[in-house]
Amino acid sequence: MFVLELTYCAPADRIEALREAHMAWVDEQFEAGEFIASGPKKPRDGGVILAVGADRDRVEAIAASDPFAQEEVCAYRITEFTASRTAPPLREYRQPARS
């Protein structure tokens, strides 16, 4: 499991100009089963995405394909973690705890 934290690094008008393309990309990742949650941060200086993936390289490649990343209006911070506990509806995403 991965937490993708987006932080805007461009003026608001550049971000807004790309928002529709970014949201279409987000929708594609949900449809592909790559993302399980997303939304804006508060304050709205970026966003957060929860992603599932086999490995970090794959998740990094997905993040690099975001129009926001391609146009350099945001920076990504990607954190991998083990989802050893989840709410019951997310049971399928549980992972064995690692030492």
C-alpha positions as CSV (number, residue, x, y, z in Angstrom):
1,M,0.0,0.0,0.0
2,F,1.2,3.5,-0.8
3,V,0.3,7.0,0.3
4,L,0.9,9.5,-2.5
5,E,1.1,13.1,-1.2
6,L,0.9,15.8,-3.8
7,T,2.1,19.3,-2.9
8,Y,1.4,22.1,-5.4
9,C,4.5,24.0,-6.5
10,A,3.0,26.3,-9.2
11,P,0.5,29.3,-9.2
12,A,-3.1,28.4,-8.8
13,D,-4.0,29.4,-12.4
14,R,-1.6,26.7,-13.8
15,I,-3.0,24.1,-11.5
16,E,-6.6,25.0,-12.4
17,A,-5.8,24.8,-16.1
18,L,-4.7,21.1,-15.6
19,R,-7.3,20.1,-13.1
20,E,-9.7,18.4,-15.6
21,A,-6.9,16.4,-17.1
22,H,-5.6,15.4,-13.6
23,M,-9.1,14.3,-12.5
24,A,-9.5,12.2,-15.7
25,W,-6.2,10.6,-14.9
26,V,-7.4,9.9,-11.3
27,D,-10.6,8.3,-12.6
28,E,-8.5,6.1,-14.9
29,Q,-6.4,4.9,-12.0
30,F,-9.6,4.1,-9.9
31,E,-11.0,2.1,-12.9
32,A,-7.7,0.2,-13.2
33,G,-7.8,-0.7,-9.5
34,E,-4.6,1.2,-8.7
35,F,-6.3,3.8,-6.3
36,I,-8.7,3.1,-3.5
37,A,-9.1,6.7,-2.1
38,S,-8.2,10.3,-3.0
39,G,-9.0,13.8,-2.1
40,P,-7.7,17.3,-1.5
41,K,-5.6,18.2,1.6
42,K,-6.8,20.8,4.1
43,P,-5.6,23.5,3.6
44,R,-5.9,22.9,-0.1
45,D,-2.2,22.9,-1.0
46,G,-2.2,19.5,-2.7
47,G,-3.9,16.2,-2.3
48,V,-3.5,12.6,-1.0
49,I,-4.0,9.3,-2.8
50,L,-4.1,5.8,-1.4
51,A,-2.7,3.4,-3.9
52,V,-2.3,-0.3,-4.1
53,G,0.5,-1.8,-6.1
54,A,2.8,-4.7,-6.5
55,D,5.9,-2.6,-6.1
56,R,7.2,1.0,-5.7
57,D,8.5,1.2,-9.3
58,R,5.0,0.7,-10.6
59,V,3.5,3.3,-8.3
60,E,6.2,5.8,-9.2
61,A,5.5,5.3,-12.9
62,I,1.8,5.8,-12.3
63,A,2.5,9.1,-10.4
64,A,4.9,10.2,-13.1
65,S,2.0,9.8,-15.7
66,D,-0.2,12.4,-13.8
67,P,-0.6,15.5,-15.9
68,F,0.2,17.6,-12.8
69,A,3.5,15.8,-12.5
70,Q,4.2,16.0,-16.2
71,E,3.6,19.7,-16.2
72,E,5.6,20.1,-13.0
73,V,2.8,21.8,-11.0
74,C,3.1,19.4,-8.1
75,A,5.7,17.4,-6.3
76,Y,4.9,13.8,-5.2
77,R,6.0,12.2,-1.9
78,I,5.4,8.5,-2.0
79,T,5.4,6.5,1.2
80,E,5.0,2.7,1.3
81,F,3.4,1.1,4.3
82,T,2.1,-2.3,5.3
83,A,-1.7,-2.2,5.7
84,S,-1.7,-4.9,8.4
85,R,-5.1,-3.6,9.8
86,T,-8.0,-2.2,7.9
87,A,-11.7,-1.5,8.3
88,P,-13.8,-4.6,7.4
89,P,-14.8,-3.3,3.9
90,L,-11.0,-3.0,3.1
91,R,-10.1,-6.5,4.2
92,E,-8.9,-7.5,0.8
93,Y,-6.1,-4.9,1.1
94,R,-4.7,-6.3,4.4
95,Q,-1.1,-7.4,4.2
96,P,0.9,-9.6,6.6
97,A,3.0,-7.6,9.1
98,R,6.7,-7.6,8.3
99,S,9.5,-7.6,10.7
